Amino acid sequence: MADPNETPPQNQPPGVPQQPAPKRTNPLLPGGWIALVVLAVIAFAFLAFKNTHKEISYSQFTELQDAGQLKSVILLGTDRAEGEVRDPNSDLTKKFEITKGRFAVNLPHGSNDQNALTNKIESADKKYREEQKKASPADPEPERVAISRRDEPTPWLGPLLLQLLIVCGIVTLFVVFVLPKMRDPMGGGFMNNYVRSPAKRYEKGKGRITFDDVAGMESAKRELAEMVDYLKDAAKFTRVGATVPKGVLLVGPPGTGKTLLAKAVAGEANVPFFAISGSEFIQMFVGVGASRVRDMFRTAKEHSPCVIFIDEIDAVGRMRGAGYGGGSDEREQTLNQILSEMDGFQPTETVIVLAATNRPDVLDAALLRPGRFDRHITVDRPTWKGRLEILKVHTRNKPLADAVDLERVARGMVGMSGAELKNLANEAALLAVRSGRNKIEQIDFDRAADRVRLGSQREEPFSHDEKRRTAYHEAGHALCAFMMPSAAHALDRVSIIPRGRTGGVTMFHQDEDRVDHSMSELTAMLVMTMGGRAADKLVMGEPLSGAVGDLKQATRIARVMVTQFGMSDRVGPVYHQQGEEHVFLGKEIHESRAYSEGTARLIDEEIQRILIDAEGRAQELVKTHRDKLDALADALLMHEEIDRAEVEKLMAGVPLSELRPEAPKPVTPIPVIALEPVAEPGAPPKPGLAFGGA
């Protein structure tokens, strides 16, 4: 026999088992009825003890007395009286707003003689009745005023009873509704809203993302294809005794598409998807995070097959027992609950747990062991082919001009992630709108690339002396890069257009197919990095502060050459670890260093020697080819930006007037270059950047 409290099941897609509908529950449980009864008693007591007498003054009472409008008077002690008027609709009653016909009055001290007051009331009432009889002889004589006395005790019982009823009602509500939810946090109610999982649920088939929507991650998609097969048909694996990993850790830099890839797994298998960030588990109270973990996994098991995605798992999965804190904090309690839940899967529960992080080195070892997150998939930055596919995805809804070459854009955006490429396409569209075009041109992508990598172009013009110093600085980079055989092919273009925090930039192509660099290539990189400083010292007569970025980059390259690459004969082929452990892991309070003070002094000496040698070679190059340096600087002052082909023409001796066939932009005549330094009070010169990488 069917239960009358059950609702009929809703229509579900074919092939999906019908889920029983939840039973209808009576909204008023026995505890609810008790609460309603208590509230009714409180309301009745409030109405019963509420004072219904209108409070009037003694002068008003005297007017009622003289007018004969007193029907009854009760003298309460010697200082208070209560009574009722004859006619509630009389003008005097309405004037005093005695709407219910009853009144109360405080008697003054001078009228505390009850006999005298009684005589006054009776005398006034007798006079009123006589006047009424004379005016209407046929009407019956009005009743006499009823005067009584009663000694009223202090009113304490009624207010006390009312207060007791209110307290009992509050206690009843707490016992009936709040206390059961505190004993069983997962039972529902308002407490459950705090301890339940805040994971966002995405239903299957709604806005589904598949592997076709994910571009540039072919290797990661091949790894995850097995998970999709397991979600679609788990029996295929269990028949041969195979166990598919239930936990998959996606590792990669920010913006590479880890969240998108997790959604694609759920969309490809057409199963529900639960997404949550690691920081959403952590709360101020210990135990709340563990309760949220229990609720999330319980809900996922009820909706299996499904996918759970925990983004930024390093927020909750950091190494336990490290740092200054103890082992009973909220984060470690939450991590322990995640570990136990991942061990508690039954063979029939088809739930895949995906997690993403860009810091796998800080995760707890128990989280990475086999049986939990035992499969690690690297989601790295895409190659140029992957970038091309990503650009095609992000430009599907954007009108492109026929001359746009997305392959050229993809090859030039080395190291960009999927999120950065999406931003690049959006910036190009914004630039096209600002220019009043209906289609995106190639120049929009070029300007968007400069905007994304270098920052927006500054509108404030520099002085001529400032531009001159920046032009020679960048010309020094370009000259040294062209004269070093191993670095000449990497030069892209040179610009003195101020962008972001830079006054000029020398850009280089990066060969992403290269996985290592030789000692000669790194040395050439140091020479071209020091080229700007060498040009400053040659032309201005002293070094300038704008080369601080070059020194920082050169020092970093020289340090890794000595300490990690073994490219110093004095230090030898030894790997010296430096600063790779972090204080919050609790492994080292001070900087990690596994070598002596003597070795540290030797490392510093070798770094200094390498940098001094590189600067010496750069100074020799700019002195030897001073005419080429002047030609590059003049071209930059005239055109503000030159590419690699134009640099090759200038180095081959092509005159500046023949560098570009079109008419050059008019500029201020270039003065004769002097060797003495040019002082400019105020702000220091803007830095120029040499882009390269080790």
Order of alpha helices (4+ residues) and beta strands (2+ residues): alpha-beta-alpha-beta-beta-alpha-beta-alpha-beta-alpha-alpha-alpha-beta-alpha-alpha-beta-alpha-beta-alpha-beta-alpha-beta-alpha-beta-alpha-alpha-alpha-alpha-alpha-beta-beta-alpha-alpha-alpha-alpha-alpha-beta-alpha-beta
